[in-house]
Amino acid sequence: MEEGDLFADVKEIEIDCAKCENDRIKHKAEVLSRKESRGKIIIEFICRDCGSKGTLTFYKKSRTELLEYPPD
Ligand SMILES: [Zn+2]
């Protein structure tokens, strides 16, 4: 898989959802959109378990992920 195609065809991701009551397990989230900009991929998702929307930013270089949720 090419770096640039990371998450390209992914319809579902697994996240450590901060909004779910049980934060010890991975939660499945539906991918709503996928954007790429300078060395990072930004995925909008909706958690299948709690219905929260958020964004996952994946930094290609460090291969780290950042989860963010809009304020309530
Ligand atoms: Zn959740």
N, CA, C, O and the ligand as a Tripos MOL2 file, in Angstrom:
@<TRIPOS>MOLECULE
protein
  289   287    73     0     0
PROTEIN
NO_CHARGES

@<TRIPOS>ATOM
      1 N           0.8450   -1.2010    0.0000 N.3       1 MET1
      2 CA          0.0000    0.0000    0.0000 C.3       1 MET1
      3 C           0.8790    1.2490    0.0000 C.2       1 MET1
      4 O           1.8010    1.3710    0.8060 O.2       1 MET1
      5 N           0.5870    2.1570   -0.8960 N.am      2 GLU2
      6 CA          1.3060    3.4250   -0.9460 C.3       2 GLU2
      7 C           0.9250    4.2860    0.2490 C.2       2 GLU2
      8 O          -0.2070    4.2460    0.7310 O.2       2 GLU2
      9 N           1.8910    5.0630    0.7120 N.am      3 GLU3
     10 CA          1.6300    5.9580    1.8440 C.3       3 GLU3
     11 C           0.4260    6.8660    1.5770 C.2       3 GLU3
     12 O          -0.4230    7.0720    2.4450 O.2       3 GLU3
     13 N           0.3760    7.3960    0.3660 N.am      4 GLY4
     14 CA         -0.6800    8.3390    0.0330 C.3       4 GLY4
     15 C          -2.0620    7.7150   -0.0070 C.2       4 GLY4
     16 O          -3.0710    8.4160    0.0740 O.2       4 GLY4
     17 N          -2.1060    6.4130   -0.1290 N.am      5 ASP5
     18 CA         -3.3930    5.7290   -0.2040 C.3       5 ASP5
     19 C          -3.8790    5.2630    1.1530 C.2       5 ASP5
     20 O          -4.8960    4.5790    1.2700 O.2       5 ASP5
     21 N          -3.1330    5.6460    2.1730 N.am      6 LEU6
     22 CA         -3.5130    5.2460    3.5140 C.3       6 LEU6
     23 C          -4.9560    5.6550    3.8000 C.2       6 LEU6
     24 O          -5.3240    6.8160    3.6200 O.2       6 LEU6
     25 N          -5.7500    4.7260    4.2320 N.am      7 PHE7
     26 CA         -7.1600    4.9420    4.5500 C.3       7 PHE7
     27 C          -8.0010    5.2950    3.3220 C.2       7 PHE7
     28 O          -9.1700    5.6560    3.4610 O.2       7 PHE7
     29 N          -7.4250    5.1950    2.1290 N.am      8 ALA8
     30 CA         -8.1230    5.6650    0.9270 C.3       8 ALA8
     31 C          -9.4890    5.0170    0.7330 C.2       8 ALA8
     32 O         -10.4660    5.7030    0.4310 O.2       8 ALA8
     33 N          -9.5600    3.7270    0.9010 N.am      9 ASP9
     34 CA        -10.8210    3.0340    0.6530 C.3       9 ASP9
     35 C         -11.4690    2.5310    1.9350 C.2       9 ASP9
     36 O         -12.3530    1.6730    1.9220 O.2       9 ASP9
     37 N         -10.9980    3.0940    3.0370 N.am     10 VAL10
     38 CA        -11.4910    2.6060    4.3200 C.3      10 VAL10
     39 C         -12.8520    3.2180    4.6390 C.2      10 VAL10
     40 O         -13.0200    4.4370    4.6100 O.2      10 VAL10
     41 N         -13.8110    2.3640    4.9420 N.am     11 LYS11
     42 CA        -15.1520    2.8350    5.2820 C.3      11 LYS11
     43 C         -15.3700    2.8130    6.7880 C.2      11 LYS11
     44 O         -16.3000    3.4220    7.3150 O.2      11 LYS11
     45 N         -14.4900    2.0960    7.4540 N.am     12 GLU12
     46 CA        -14.6440    1.9440    8.8900 C.3      12 GLU12
     47 C         -13.2590    1.9230    9.5370 C.2      12 GLU12
     48 O         -12.3300    1.2960    9.0290 O.2      12 GLU12
     49 N         -13.1450    2.6120   10.6550 N.am     13 ILE13
     50 CA        -11.8800    2.6210   11.3690 C.3      13 ILE13
     51 C         -12.1130    2.1730   12.8040 C.2      13 ILE13
     52 O         -13.2510    2.1120   13.2700 O.2      13 ILE13
     53 N         -11.0360    1.8650   13.4910 N.am     14 GLU14
     54 CA        -11.1400    1.5250   14.9040 C.3      14 GLU14
     55 C         -10.4550    2.6220   15.7000 C.2      14 GLU14
     56 O          -9.3200    3.0070   15.4180 O.2      14 GLU14
     57 N         -11.1700    3.1150   16.6970 N.am     15 ILE15
     58 CA        -10.6500    4.2480   17.4650 C.3      15 ILE15
     59 C         -10.7450    3.9640   18.9610 C.2      15 ILE15
     60 O         -11.5080    3.1100   19.4100 O.2      15 ILE15
     61 N          -9.9450    4.7080   19.7110 N.am     16 ASP16
     62 CA        -10.0800    4.7230   21.1660 C.3      16 ASP16
     63 C         -11.0390    5.8600   21.4790 C.2      16 ASP16
     64 O         -10.6200    6.9560   21.8510 O.2      16 ASP16
     65 N         -12.3110    5.5900   21.3280 N.am     17 CYS17
     66 CA        -13.3020    6.6600   21.4640 C.3      17 CYS17
     67 C         -13.3180    7.2210   22.8840 C.2      17 CYS17
     68 O         -13.5020    6.4910   23.8570 O.2      17 CYS17
     69 N         -13.1220    8.5320   22.9750 N.am     18 ALA18
     70 CA        -13.0830    9.1850   24.2830 C.3      18 ALA18
     71 C         -14.4820    9.4230   24.8340 C.2      18 ALA18
     72 O         -14.6540    9.6910   26.0230 O.2      18 ALA18
     73 N         -15.4700    9.3240   23.9680 N.am     19 LYS19
     74 CA        -16.8410    9.6210   24.3910 C.3      19 LYS19
     75 C         -17.5860    8.3830   24.8680 C.2      19 LYS19
     76 O         -18.6020    8.4820   25.5560 O.2      19 LYS19
     77 N         -17.0800    7.2340   24.5010 N.am     20 CYS20
     78 CA        -17.7350    6.0040   24.9220 C.3      20 CYS20
     79 C         -17.4460    5.7410   26.4010 C.2      20 CYS20
     80 O         -16.3860    6.0870   26.9220 O.2      20 CYS20
     81 N         -18.3990    5.1360   27.0360 N.am     21 GLU21
     82 CA        -18.2600    4.8460   28.4560 C.3      21 GLU21
     83 C         -17.0840    3.9110   28.7230 C.2      21 GLU21
     84 O         -16.3020    4.1120   29.6520 O.2      21 GLU21
     85 N         -16.9860    2.9080   27.9000 N.am     22 ASN22
     86 CA        -15.9180    1.9330   28.0720 C.3      22 ASN22
     87 C         -14.7470    2.2960   27.1750 C.2      22 ASN22
     88 O         -14.7880    2.0880   25.9620 O.2      22 ASN22
     89 N         -13.7210    2.8340   27.7770 N.am     23 ASP23
     90 CA        -12.6080    3.3050   26.9560 C.3      23 ASP23
     91 C         -11.4670    2.2870   26.8660 C.2      23 ASP23
     92 O         -10.3690    2.5980   26.4050 O.2      23 ASP23
     93 N         -11.7530    1.0830   27.3120 N.am     24 ARG24
     94 CA        -10.6830    0.0900   27.3000 C.3      24 ARG24
     95 C         -10.6450   -0.7090   25.9970 C.2      24 ARG24
     96 O          -9.6590   -1.3800   25.6930 O.2      24 ARG24
     97 N         -11.7110   -0.6260   25.2530 N.am     25 ILE25
     98 CA        -11.7360   -1.3760   24.0030 C.3      25 ILE25
     99 C         -11.7990   -0.4280   22.8130 C.2      25 ILE25
    100 O         -12.1800    0.7360   22.9430 O.2      25 ILE25
    101 N         -11.4230   -0.9410   21.6700 N.am     26 LYS26
    102 CA        -11.5010   -0.1620   20.4420 C.3      26 LYS26
    103 C         -12.9520   -0.1070   19.9840 C.2      26 LYS26
    104 O         -13.7030   -1.0730   20.1210 O.2      26 LYS26
    105 N         -13.3220    1.0270   19.4470 N.am     27 HIS27
    106 CA        -14.6740    1.1870   18.9460 C.3      27 HIS27
    107 C         -14.6450    1.3900   17.4360 C.2      27 HIS27
    108 O         -13.7520    2.0450   16.8970 O.2      27 HIS27
    109 N         -15.6190    0.8280   16.7790 N.am     28 LYS28
    110 CA        -15.7020    0.9830   15.3370 C.3      28 LYS28
    111 C         -16.3840    2.3070   15.0110 C.2      28 LYS28
    112 O         -17.3550    2.7050   15.6540 O.2      28 LYS28
    113 N         -15.8550    2.9650   14.0110 N.am     29 ALA29
    114 CA        -16.4220    4.2410   13.5980 C.3      29 ALA29
    115 C         -16.5160    4.2770   12.0820 C.2      29 ALA29
    116 O         -15.6380    3.7970   11.3650 O.2      29 ALA29
    117 N         -17.6150    4.8640   11.6210 N.am     30 GLU30
    118 CA        -17.8300    4.9760   10.1850 C.3      30 GLU30
    119 C         -17.0940    6.2000    9.6570 C.2      30 GLU30
    120 O         -17.1430    7.2760   10.2540 O.2      30 GLU30
    121 N         -16.4160    6.0230    8.5380 N.am     31 VAL31
    122 CA        -15.6860    7.1300    7.9250 C.3      31 VAL31
    123 C         -16.6460    7.9800    7.1070 C.2      31 VAL31
    124 O         -17.3040    7.4790    6.1960 O.2      31 VAL31
    125 N         -16.7250    9.2680    7.4310 N.am     32 LEU32
    126 CA        -17.6220   10.1710    6.7140 C.3      32 LEU32
    127 C         -16.8920   10.8780    5.5830 C.2      32 LEU32
    128 O         -17.4500   11.0910    4.5060 O.2      32 LEU32
    129 N         -15.6510   11.2360    5.8370 N.am     33 SER33
    130 CA        -14.8660   11.9020    4.8040 C.3      33 SER33
    131 C         -13.3890   11.7060    5.0980 C.2      33 SER33
    132 O         -12.9840   11.3690    6.2110 O.2      33 SER33
    133 N         -12.6140   11.9290    4.0700 N.am     34 ARG34
    134 CA        -11.1700   11.7490    4.2010 C.3      34 ARG34
    135 C         -10.4920   12.8480    3.4090 C.2      34 ARG34
    136 O         -10.7360   13.0160    2.2140 O.2      34 ARG34
    137 N          -9.6300   13.5980    4.0980 N.am     35 LYS35
    138 CA         -8.9200   14.6820    3.4400 C.3      35 LYS35
    139 C          -7.4340   14.5050    3.6650 C.2      35 LYS35
    140 O          -7.0010   13.9710    4.6860 O.2      35 LYS35
    141 N          -6.6790   14.9520    2.7180 N.am     36 GLU36
    142 CA         -5.2340   14.8880    2.8890 C.3      36 GLU36
    143 C          -4.6410   16.2590    2.7300 C.2      36 GLU36
    144 O          -4.9990   16.9970    1.8120 O.2      36 GLU36
    145 N          -3.7380   16.6050    3.6170 N.am     37 SER37
    146 CA         -2.9830   17.8390    3.4390 C.3      37 SER37
    147 C          -1.6200   17.6110    4.0420 C.2      37 SER37
    148 O          -1.4710   16.8380    4.9880 O.2      37 SER37
    149 N          -0.6490   18.2660    3.5090 N.am     38 ARG38
    150 CA          0.7390   18.2080    3.9680 C.3      38 ARG38
    151 C           1.0800   17.1960    5.0530 C.2      38 ARG38
    152 O           1.1160   17.5250    6.2390 O.2      38 ARG38
    153 N           1.3220   16.0000    4.6420 N.am     39 GLY39
    154 CA          1.8280   15.0080    5.5810 C.3      39 GLY39
    155 C           0.8490   14.4870    6.6010 C.2      39 GLY39
    156 O           1.2180   13.7650    7.5280 O.2      39 GLY39
    157 N          -0.4170   14.8620    6.4230 N.am     40 LYS40
    158 CA         -1.3940   14.2990    7.3500 C.3      40 LYS40
    159 C          -2.6860   13.9630    6.6320 C.2      40 LYS40
    160 O          -3.0070   14.5040    5.5740 O.2      40 LYS40
    161 N          -3.4050   13.0550    7.2470 N.am     41 ILE41
    162 CA         -4.6970   12.6370    6.7230 C.3      41 ILE41
    163 C          -5.7340   12.9390    7.7990 C.2      41 ILE41
    164 O          -5.5690   12.5760    8.9640 O.2      41 ILE41
    165 N          -6.7950   13.6030    7.3870 N.am     42 ILE42
    166 CA         -7.8320   13.9660    8.3430 C.3      42 ILE42
    167 C          -9.1070   13.2130    7.9840 C.2      42 ILE42
    168 O          -9.6530   13.3530    6.8900 O.2      42 ILE42
    169 N          -9.5530   12.4270    8.9220 N.am     43 ILE43
    170 CA        -10.7310   11.5990    8.7020 C.3      43 ILE43
    171 C         -11.8430   12.0330    9.6410 C.2      43 ILE43
    172 O         -11.6730   12.0790   10.8590 O.2      43 ILE43
    173 N         -12.9830   12.3500    9.0450 N.am     44 GLU44
    174 CA        -14.1720   12.6360    9.8520 C.3      44 GLU44
    175 C         -14.8750   11.3220   10.0840 C.2      44 GLU44
    176 O         -15.0720   10.5320    9.1600 O.2      44 GLU44
    177 N         -15.2510   11.0960   11.3210 N.am     45 PHE45
    178 CA        -15.8820    9.8110   11.6220 C.3      45 PHE45
    179 C         -17.0840    9.9960   12.5320 C.2      45 PHE45
    180 O         -17.2700   11.0350   13.1660 O.2      45 PHE45
    181 N         -17.8860    8.9480   12.5690 N.am     46 ILE46
    182 CA        -18.9630    8.9010   13.5530 C.3      46 ILE46
    183 C         -18.8710    7.5470   14.2480 C.2      46 ILE46
    184 O         -18.8800    6.4950   13.6090 O.2      46 ILE46
    185 N         -18.7830    7.6060   15.5640 N.am     47 CYS47
    186 CA        -18.6150    6.3850   16.3500 C.3      47 CYS47
    187 C         -19.8950    5.5540   16.2780 C.2      47 CYS47
    188 O         -20.9910    6.0580   16.5250 O.2      47 CYS47
    189 N         -19.7420    4.2950   15.9420 N.am     48 ARG48
    190 CA        -20.9150    3.4230   15.8330 C.3      48 ARG48
    191 C         -21.5160    3.1020   17.1930 C.2      48 ARG48
    192 O         -22.6890    2.7410   17.2830 O.2      48 ARG48
    193 N         -20.7390    3.2260   18.2280 N.am     49 ASP49
    194 CA        -21.2300    2.8680   19.5570 C.3      49 ASP49
    195 C         -21.9560    4.0160   20.2590 C.2      49 ASP49
    196 O         -23.0060    3.7990   20.8650 O.2      49 ASP49
    197 N         -21.4150    5.2260   20.1850 N.am     50 CYS50
    198 CA        -22.0360    6.3360   20.9160 C.3      50 CYS50
    199 C         -22.5830    7.4180   19.9930 C.2      50 CYS50
    200 O         -23.2580    8.3400   20.4520 O.2      50 CYS50
    201 N         -22.3000    7.3150   18.6980 N.am     51 GLY51
    202 CA        -22.8420    8.2700   17.7450 C.3      51 GLY51
    203 C         -22.1290    9.6140   17.7130 C.2      51 GLY51
    204 O         -22.5850   10.5430   17.0460 O.2      51 GLY51
    205 N         -21.0200    9.7220   18.4240 N.am     52 SER52
    206 CA        -20.2780   10.9820   18.4280 C.3      52 SER52
    207 C         -19.5270   11.1720   17.1240 C.2      52 SER52
    208 O         -18.9510   10.2380   16.5670 O.2      52 SER52
    209 N         -19.5510   12.4090   16.6570 N.am     53 LYS53
    210 CA        -18.7500   12.7500   15.4910 C.3      53 LYS53
    211 C         -17.4250   13.3220   15.9510 C.2      53 LYS53
    212 O         -17.3400   13.9560   17.0020 O.2      53 LYS53
    213 N         -16.4160   13.0960   15.1750 N.am     54 GLY54
    214 CA        -15.1180   13.6390   15.5150 C.3      54 GLY54
    215 C         -14.1840   13.5440   14.3350 C.2      54 GLY54
    216 O         -14.5700   13.1200   13.2460 O.2      54 GLY54
    217 N         -12.9590   13.9420   14.5650 N.am     55 THR55
    218 CA        -11.9540   13.8240   13.5110 C.3      55 THR55
    219 C         -10.7340   13.0800   14.0350 C.2      55 THR55
    220 O         -10.3270   13.2210   15.1880 O.2      55 THR55
    221 N         -10.1850   12.3020   13.1550 N.am     56 LEU56
    222 CA         -8.9460   11.5990   13.4340 C.3      56 LEU56
    223 C          -7.8890   12.1730   12.4990 C.2      56 LEU56
    224 O          -8.0240   12.1140   11.2770 O.2      56 LEU56
    225 N          -6.8570   12.7170   13.0790 N.am     57 THR57
    226 CA         -5.7530   13.2210   12.2680 C.3      57 THR57
    227 C          -4.6000   12.2410   12.3700 C.2      57 THR57
    228 O          -4.1250   11.9250   13.4610 O.2      57 THR57
    229 N          -4.1630   11.7710   11.2270 N.am     58 PHE58
    230 CA         -3.0650   10.8200   11.1870 C.3      58 PHE58
    231 C          -1.8460   11.5040   10.5960 C.2      58 PHE58
    232 O          -1.8590   11.9380    9.4440 O.2      58 PHE58
    233 N          -0.8070   11.5940   11.3840 N.am     59 TYR59
    234 CA          0.4340   12.2120   10.9190 C.3      59 TYR59
    235 C           1.3190   11.1340   10.3160 C.2      59 TYR59
    236 O           1.7650   10.2120   10.9990 O.2      59 TYR59
    237 N           1.5590   11.2750    9.0260 N.am     60 LYS60
    238 CA          2.2510   10.2100    8.2960 C.3      60 LYS60
    239 C           3.6700    9.9890    8.7870 C.2      60 LYS60
    240 O           4.1190    8.8500    8.9210 O.2      60 LYS60
    241 N           4.3740   11.0810    9.0540 N.am     61 LYS61
    242 CA          5.7790   10.9720    9.4000 C.3      61 LYS61
    243 C           5.9840   10.2270   10.7210 C.2      61 LYS61
    244 O           6.7800    9.2920   10.8110 O.2      61 LYS61
    245 N           5.2540   10.6630   11.7290 N.am     62 SER62
    246 CA          5.4220   10.0460   13.0450 C.3      62 SER62
    247 C           4.4830    8.8570   13.2240 C.2      62 SER62
    248 O           4.5840    8.1130   14.2000 O.2      62 SER62
    249 N           3.5680    8.6900   12.2680 N.am     63 ARG63
    250 CA          2.5660    7.6270   12.3430 C.3      63 ARG63
    251 C           1.7860    7.6900   13.6550 C.2      63 ARG63
    252 O           1.4690    6.6650   14.2570 O.2      63 ARG63
    253 N           1.4900    8.8970   14.0740 N.am     64 THR64
    254 CA          0.6880    9.0530   15.2790 C.3      64 THR64
    255 C          -0.7050    9.5430   14.9070 C.2      64 THR64
    256 O          -0.9210   10.1290   13.8470 O.2      64 THR64
    257 N          -1.6340    9.2850   15.8090 N.am     65 GLU65
    258 CA         -3.0160    9.6460   15.5840 C.3      65 GLU65
    259 C          -3.4900   10.6140   16.6660 C.2      65 GLU65
    260 O          -3.0950   10.5270   17.8280 O.2      65 GLU65
    261 N          -4.3350   11.5210   16.2500 N.am     66 LEU66
    262 CA         -4.9250   12.4700   17.1950 C.3      66 LEU66
    263 C          -6.4310   12.4510   17.0060 C.2      66 LEU66
    264 O          -6.9350   12.6490   15.9010 O.2      66 LEU66
    265 N          -7.1380   12.2100   18.0930 N.am     67 LEU67
    266 CA         -8.6010   12.2080   18.0420 C.3      67 LEU67
    267 C          -9.1200   13.5200   18.5940 C.2      67 LEU67
    268 O          -8.6950   13.9700   19.6580 O.2      67 LEU67
    269 N         -10.0380   14.1290   17.8670 N.am     68 GLU68
    270 CA        -10.6390   15.3790   18.3470 C.3      68 GLU68
    271 C         -12.1460   15.3180   18.1720 C.2      68 GLU68
    272 O         -12.6650   14.7550   17.2070 O.2      68 GLU68
    273 N         -12.8330   15.9200   19.1430 N.am     69 TYR69
    274 CA        -14.2910   15.9710   19.0770 C.3      69 TYR69
    275 C         -14.7150   17.4270   19.1310 C.2      69 TYR69
    276 O         -14.1190   18.2240   19.8550 O.2      69 TYR69
    277 N         -15.7360   17.7750   18.3720 N.am     70 PRO70
    278 CA        -16.2210   19.1540   18.4710 C.3      70 PRO70
    279 C         -16.7940   19.3770   19.8710 C.2      70 PRO70
    280 O         -17.2790   18.4370   20.5000 O.2      70 PRO70
    281 N         -16.7400   20.6230   20.3640 N.am     71 PRO71
    282 CA        -17.2900   20.8790   21.6970 C.3      71 PRO71
    283 C         -18.7740   20.5820   21.7480 C.2      71 PRO71
    284 O         -19.4790   20.7690   20.7560 O.2      71 PRO71
    285 N         -19.2520   20.1270   22.8780 N.am     72 ASP72
    286 CA        -20.6790   19.7650   23.0390 C.3      72 ASP72
    287 C         -21.5650   20.9980   22.9520 C.2      72 ASP72
    288 O         -22.7860   20.8910   23.0640 O.2      72 ASP72
    289 ZN        -17.8830    6.2880   20.9370 Zn       73 ZN73
@<TRIPOS>BOND
     1     1     2 1
     2     2     3 1
     3     3     4 2
     4     3     5 am
     5     5     6 1
     6     6     7 1
     7     7     8 2
     8     7     9 am
     9     9    10 1
    10    10    11 1
    11    11    12 2
    12    11    13 am
    13    13    14 1
    14    14    15 1
    15    15    16 2
    16    15    17 am
    17    17    18 1
    18    18    19 1
    19    19    20 2
    20    19    21 am
    21    21    22 1
    22    22    23 1
    23    23    24 2
    24    23    25 am
    25    25    26 1
    26    26    27 1
    27    27    28 2
    28    27    29 am
    29    29    30 1
    30    30    31 1
    31    31    32 2
    32    31    33 am
    33    33    34 1
    34    34    35 1
    35    35    36 2
    36    35    37 am
    37    37    38 1
    38    38    39 1
    39    39    40 2
    40    39    41 am
    41    41    42 1
    42    42    43 1
    43    43    44 2
    44    43    45 am
    45    45    46 1
    46    46    47 1
    47    47    48 2
    48    47    49 am
    49    49    50 1
    50    50    51 1
    51    51    52 2
    52    51    53 am
    53    53    54 1
    54    54    55 1
    55    55    56 2
    56    55    57 am
    57    57    58 1
    58    58    59 1
    59    59    60 2
    60    59    61 am
    61    61    62 1
    62    62    63 1
    63    63    64 2
    64    63    65 am
    65    65    66 1
    66    66    67 1
    67    67    68 2
    68    67    69 am
    69    69    70 1
    70    70    71 1
    71    71    72 2
    72    71    73 am
    73    73    74 1
    74    74    75 1
    75    75    76 2
    76    75    77 am
    77    77    78 1
    78    78    79 1
    79    79    80 2
    80    79    81 am
    81    81    82 1
    82    82    83 1
    83    83    84 2
    84    83    85 am
    85    85    86 1
    86    86    87 1
    87    87    88 2
    88    87    89 am
    89    89    90 1
    90    90    91 1
    91    91    92 2
    92    91    93 am
    93    93    94 1
    94    94    95 1
    95    95    96 2
    96    95    97 am
    97    97    98 1
    98    98    99 1
    99    99   100 2
   100    99   101 am
   101   101   102 1
   102   102   103 1
   103   103   104 2
   104   103   105 am
   105   105   106 1
   106   106   107 1
   107   107   108 2
   108   107   109 am
   109   109   110 1
   110   110   111 1
   111   111   112 2
   112   111   113 am
   113   113   114 1
   114   114   115 1
   115   115   116 2
   116   115   117 am
   117   117   118 1
   118   118   119 1
   119   119   120 2
   120   119   121 am
   121   121   122 1
   122   122   123 1
   123   123   124 2
   124   123   125 am
   125   125   126 1
   126   126   127 1
   127   127   128 2
   128   127   129 am
   129   129   130 1
   130   130   131 1
   131   131   132 2
   132   131   133 am
   133   133   134 1
   134   134   135 1
   135   135   136 2
   136   135   137 am
   137   137   138 1
   138   138   139 1
   139   139   140 2
   140   139   141 am
   141   141   142 1
   142   142   143 1
   143   143   144 2
   144   143   145 am
   145   145   146 1
   146   146   147 1
   147   147   148 2
   148   147   149 am
   149   149   150 1
   150   150   151 1
   151   151   152 2
   152   151   153 am
   153   153   154 1
   154   154   155 1
   155   155   156 2
   156   155   157 am
   157   157   158 1
   158   158   159 1
   159   159   160 2
   160   159   161 am
   161   161   162 1
   162   162   163 1
   163   163   164 2
   164   163   165 am
   165   165   166 1
   166   166   167 1
   167   167   168 2
   168   167   169 am
   169   169   170 1
   170   170   171 1
   171   171   172 2
   172   171   173 am
   173   173   174 1
   174   174   175 1
   175   175   176 2
   176   175   177 am
   177   177   178 1
   178   178   179 1
   179   179   180 2
   180   179   181 am
   181   181   182 1
   182   182   183 1
   183   183   184 2
   184   183   185 am
   185   185   186 1
   186   186   187 1
   187   187   188 2
   188   187   189 am
   189   189   190 1
   190   190   191 1
   191   191   192 2
   192   191   193 am
   193   193   194 1
   194   194   195 1
   195   195   196 2
   196   195   197 am
   197   197   198 1
   198   198   199 1
   199   199   200 2
   200   199   201 am
   201   201   202 1
   202   202   203 1
   203   203   204 2
   204   203   205 am
   205   205   206 1
   206   206   207 1
   207   207   208 2
   208   207   209 am
   209   209   210 1
   210   210   211 1
   211   211   212 2
   212   211   213 am
   213   213   214 1
   214   214   215 1
   215   215   216 2
   216   215   217 am
   217   217   218 1
   218   218   219 1
   219   219   220 2
   220   219   221 am
   221   221   222 1
   222   222   223 1
   223   223   224 2
   224   223   225 am
   225   225   226 1
   226   226   227 1
   227   227   228 2
   228   227   229 am
   229   229   230 1
   230   230   231 1
   231   231   232 2
   232   231   233 am
   233   233   234 1
   234   234   235 1
   235   235   236 2
   236   235   237 am
   237   237   238 1
   238   238   239 1
   239   239   240 2
   240   239   241 am
   241   241   242 1
   242   242   243 1
   243   243   244 2
   244   243   245 am
   245   245   246 1
   246   246   247 1
   247   247   248 2
   248   247   249 am
   249   249   250 1
   250   250   251 1
   251   251   252 2
   252   251   253 am
   253   253   254 1
   254   254   255 1
   255   255   256 2
   256   255   257 am
   257   257   258 1
   258   258   259 1
   259   259   260 2
   260   259   261 am
   261   261   262 1
   262   262   263 1
   263   263   264 2
   264   263   265 am
   265   265   266 1
   266   266   267 1
   267   267   268 2
   268   267   269 am
   269   269   270 1
   270   270   271 1
   271   271   272 2
   272   271   273 am
   273   273   274 1
   274   274   275 1
   275   275   276 2
   276   275   277 am
   277   277   278 1
   278   278   279 1
   279   279   280 2
   280   279   281 am
   281   281   282 1
   282   282   283 1
   283   283   284 2
   284   283   285 am
   285   285   286 1
   286   286   287 1
   287   287   288 2
@<TRIPOS>SUBSTRUCTURE
     1 MET1         2 RESIDUE 1 A MET
     2 GLU2         6 RESIDUE 1 A GLU
     3 GLU3        10 RESIDUE 1 A GLU
     4 GLY4        14 RESIDUE 1 A GLY
     5 ASP5        18 RESIDUE 1 A ASP
     6 LEU6        22 RESIDUE 1 A LEU
     7 PHE7        26 RESIDUE 1 A PHE
     8 ALA8        30 RESIDUE 1 A ALA
     9 ASP9        34 RESIDUE 1 A ASP
    10 VAL10       38 RESIDUE 1 A VAL
    11 LYS11       42 RESIDUE 1 A LYS
    12 GLU12       46 RESIDUE 1 A GLU
    13 ILE13       50 RESIDUE 1 A ILE
    14 GLU14       54 RESIDUE 1 A GLU
    15 ILE15       58 RESIDUE 1 A ILE
    16 ASP16       62 RESIDUE 1 A ASP
    17 CYS17       66 RESIDUE 1 A CYS
    18 ALA18       70 RESIDUE 1 A ALA
    19 LYS19       74 RESIDUE 1 A LYS
    20 CYS20       78 RESIDUE 1 A CYS
    21 GLU21       82 RESIDUE 1 A GLU
    22 ASN22       86 RESIDUE 1 A ASN
    23 ASP23       90 RESIDUE 1 A ASP
    24 ARG24       94 RESIDUE 1 A ARG
    25 ILE25       98 RESIDUE 1 A ILE
    26 LYS26      102 RESIDUE 1 A LYS
    27 HIS27      106 RESIDUE 1 A HIS
    28 LYS28      110 RESIDUE 1 A LYS
    29 ALA29      114 RESIDUE 1 A ALA
    30 GLU30      118 RESIDUE 1 A GLU
    31 VAL31      122 RESIDUE 1 A VAL
    32 LEU32      126 RESIDUE 1 A LEU
    33 SER33      130 RESIDUE 1 A SER
    34 ARG34      134 RESIDUE 1 A ARG
    35 LYS35      138 RESIDUE 1 A LYS
    36 GLU36      142 RESIDUE 1 A GLU
    37 SER37      146 RESIDUE 1 A SER
    38 ARG38      150 RESIDUE 1 A ARG
    39 GLY39      154 RESIDUE 1 A GLY
    40 LYS40      158 RESIDUE 1 A LYS
    41 ILE41      162 RESIDUE 1 A ILE
    42 ILE42      166 RESIDUE 1 A ILE
    43 ILE43      170 RESIDUE 1 A ILE
    44 GLU44      174 RESIDUE 1 A GLU
    45 PHE45      178 RESIDUE 1 A PHE
    46 ILE46      182 RESIDUE 1 A ILE
    47 CYS47      186 RESIDUE 1 A CYS
    48 ARG48      190 RESIDUE 1 A ARG
    49 ASP49      194 RESIDUE 1 A ASP
    50 CYS50      198 RESIDUE 1 A CYS
    51 GLY51      202 RESIDUE 1 A GLY
    52 SER52      206 RESIDUE 1 A SER
    53 LYS53      210 RESIDUE 1 A LYS
    54 GLY54      214 RESIDUE 1 A GLY
    55 THR55      218 RESIDUE 1 A THR
    56 LEU56      222 RESIDUE 1 A LEU
    57 THR57      226 RESIDUE 1 A THR
    58 PHE58      230 RESIDUE 1 A PHE
    59 TYR59      234 RESIDUE 1 A TYR
    60 LYS60      238 RESIDUE 1 A LYS
    61 LYS61      242 RESIDUE 1 A LYS
    62 SER62      246 RESIDUE 1 A SER
    63 ARG63      250 RESIDUE 1 A ARG
    64 THR64      254 RESIDUE 1 A THR
    65 GLU65      258 RESIDUE 1 A GLU
    66 LEU66      262 RESIDUE 1 A LEU
    67 LEU67      266 RESIDUE 1 A LEU
    68 GLU68      270 RESIDUE 1 A GLU
    69 TYR69      274 RESIDUE 1 A TYR
    70 PRO70      278 RESIDUE 1 A PRO
    71 PRO71      282 RESIDUE 1 A PRO
    72 ASP72      286 RESIDUE 1 A ASP
    73 ZN73       289 GROUP 0 **** ****
